Amino acid sequence: MLGKELKHTGFAAIIGAPNSGKSTFLNNVVKSKVSIVTPKAQTTRNKIRGVYTKDDAQIVFTDTPGITSTDFGKLLNNWMNRYSFSAANESDFTLFFVDVSTQHPELGVGEEEKHILDNLKSRTPTILVANKCDIVKKMRADDTIAVYRKYFKFADTFAVSALDGTGIDELVEAIKKYCVSGPQLFPEDMTTDQDDSFLVSEIIREKLFMELSQELPYHTVVTIERMTDHKSKDILMIDATIHVARKSQKSIVIGAKGSTLGNIGKKARLELEKIYGCQVGLKLFVRIEEKWFEKERLLQKVGFEKDFDR
């Protein structure tokens, strides 16, 4: 019930280097797919909020883009990095994710992780989450945690596997001590505050990442041009545009006789039908938008805000 007083309420930011498992963790915690996941780095571009609700607690987790120093799309990259740091500044506490499978404790803290910690100006508690402990020996995870504790003053540390759930319940239970009593802000069945058009664009973008080559997906963005009210009709009609940066990229996205675009559309449609429980009519269009990643107008259309605190 909205407004009900709960023992534990709080806002948590999830930050870390690309591919450290932040989105997988969020989906696991809220038991719903609210953030897309692919094997490619920097799949997440926006702040994605997931709502965890139990009888005595409601915690809003914010998944953020992986922080990196890459030069691709300077404006886009700067905004993503600033989004991640601003989420930490605005939260009650921060979960700093580290992929232990990529760490070499004998070499010290990783360069990307060092960059994040050196620029993390949040005054709220920061908790180290050593993720992917399912694919490394416990000693390596413990050694990684020890190295990071020497470099940064963490409020607490945990070893987890966001993929298989190891340590997740213990982590969530432990972070309740960083929460305060307060009113329930979201309904029990609400797992994200993102609107339908954002979710649809993200599902399409996920299929793009999975279908296309290593680099091309980073040069694409998806906008929703039309979306009917699926609650009042038996079919959900969606028109979406995939924006690419060059003419050659358009040909790749479409594929021979439209095969690639068809596969992307089919996979997206099938997943959307599972999510919404109704028939989905999805039309995909491909448009050349040179240097879209440097255009504020288009970035704002896909969910980025121009003004936010660093």
Secondary structure, DSSP 8 states (H G I E B T S, - for coil): -TT-EEEEEEEEEEEESTTSSHHHHHHHHHTS--S---SSTT---S-EEEEEEETTEEEEEEE--------SSHHHHHHHHHHHHHHHHHSSEEEEEEEGGG--GGG-S-HHHHHHHHH----S-EEEEEE-GGGS-HHHHHHHHHHHHHHS--SEEEE--TTT-TTHHHHHHHHGGG-EEEE--S-TT--B---HHHHHHHHHHHHHHHHS-SSGGGGEEEEEEEE--TTTSSEEEEEEEEEESSHHHHHHHH-GGGHHHHHHHHHHHHHHHHHHTSEEEEEEEEEE-TTGGG-HHHHHHTT--S----
